[in-house]
Amino acid sequence: MTERVKLIWDFRGPNAQPIAVHHAKHLAEFAMSEKLQNTLTGNEEITSMHHIAFLVIEKPLMNTLRETLKPTRGQIYDD
């Protein structure tokens, strides 16, 4: 399988959790509309005041999607 990258959007503050959940929903819709293969979307709690939304993609798509979606950061994704 191709190496994959986790694009991450950070949300902080008292409303971070619902914002991250909502953003992850839009990332899933984007992946579906663009017919992206082997993607994974979701959200995670880092602390009670810091949540993230993420989109896991294949590494060859990283540069294009980074420019389009403007994530806060990214990292190599390990299954």
C-alpha positions in Angstrom: 0.0 0.0 0.0 1.1 3.6 -0.7 2.4 5.6 2.2 -0.3 7.8 3.7 -0.4 11.2 5.3 -2.7 12.5 8.0 -3.8 16.1 7.4 -4.8 17.7 10.7 -6.9 20.7 11.6 -6.6 21.9 15.2 -9.4 23.5 17.1 -9.0 25.0 20.6 -11.3 26.4 23.2 -14.6 25.5 24.8 -16.3 24.9 21.4 -13.5 22.8 19.9 -15.2 19.5 20.1 -18.4 20.4 18.1 -16.3 22.4 15.6 -14.0 19.4 15.0 -16.9 17.0 14.6 -18.5 19.4 12.1 -15.3 19.9 10.2 -14.7 16.1 10.0 -18.2 15.8 8.4 -17.2 18.2 5.7 -13.9 16.5 5.1 -15.8 13.2 4.6 -18.2 14.9 2.2 -15.2 16.4 0.3 -13.5 13.0 0.0 -16.7 11.4 -1.3 -17.4 14.2 -3.8 -13.8 14.1 -5.1 -13.9 10.3 -5.2 -10.7 10.0 -3.2 -9.6 6.4 -2.6 -8.3 4.9 0.7 -9.2 7.9 2.9 -10.1 8.0 6.5 -11.7 11.0 8.3 -12.6 11.6 11.9 -11.9 13.7 15.0 -10.0 13.2 18.2 -9.8 14.8 21.6 -6.3 15.9 22.5 -7.4 17.6 25.7 -10.8 19.0 26.8 -9.9 22.3 25.1 -8.1 20.9 22.1 -9.7 18.7 19.4 -8.6 17.9 15.9 -10.4 16.9 12.7 -8.3 14.8 10.3 -8.2 13.4 6.7 -5.9 10.5 5.9 -4.9 10.4 2.2 -2.3 8.8 0.0 1.0 10.7 0.0 1.0 11.5 -3.8 -2.1 13.6 -3.2 -0.6 15.6 -0.3 0.6 18.7 -2.1 -2.6 19.2 -4.1 -4.9 18.7 -1.1 -2.7 20.7 1.2 -3.1 23.7 -1.1 -6.8 23.2 -1.5 -7.8 22.4 2.1 -5.2 24.3 4.1 -4.7 22.0 7.1 -3.0 23.3 10.2 -0.4 20.5 10.0 0.3 17.0 8.8 2.1 13.8 9.8 2.9 10.4 8.3 0.0 8.0 9.1 0.7 4.6 10.6 -2.2 2.1 10.5 
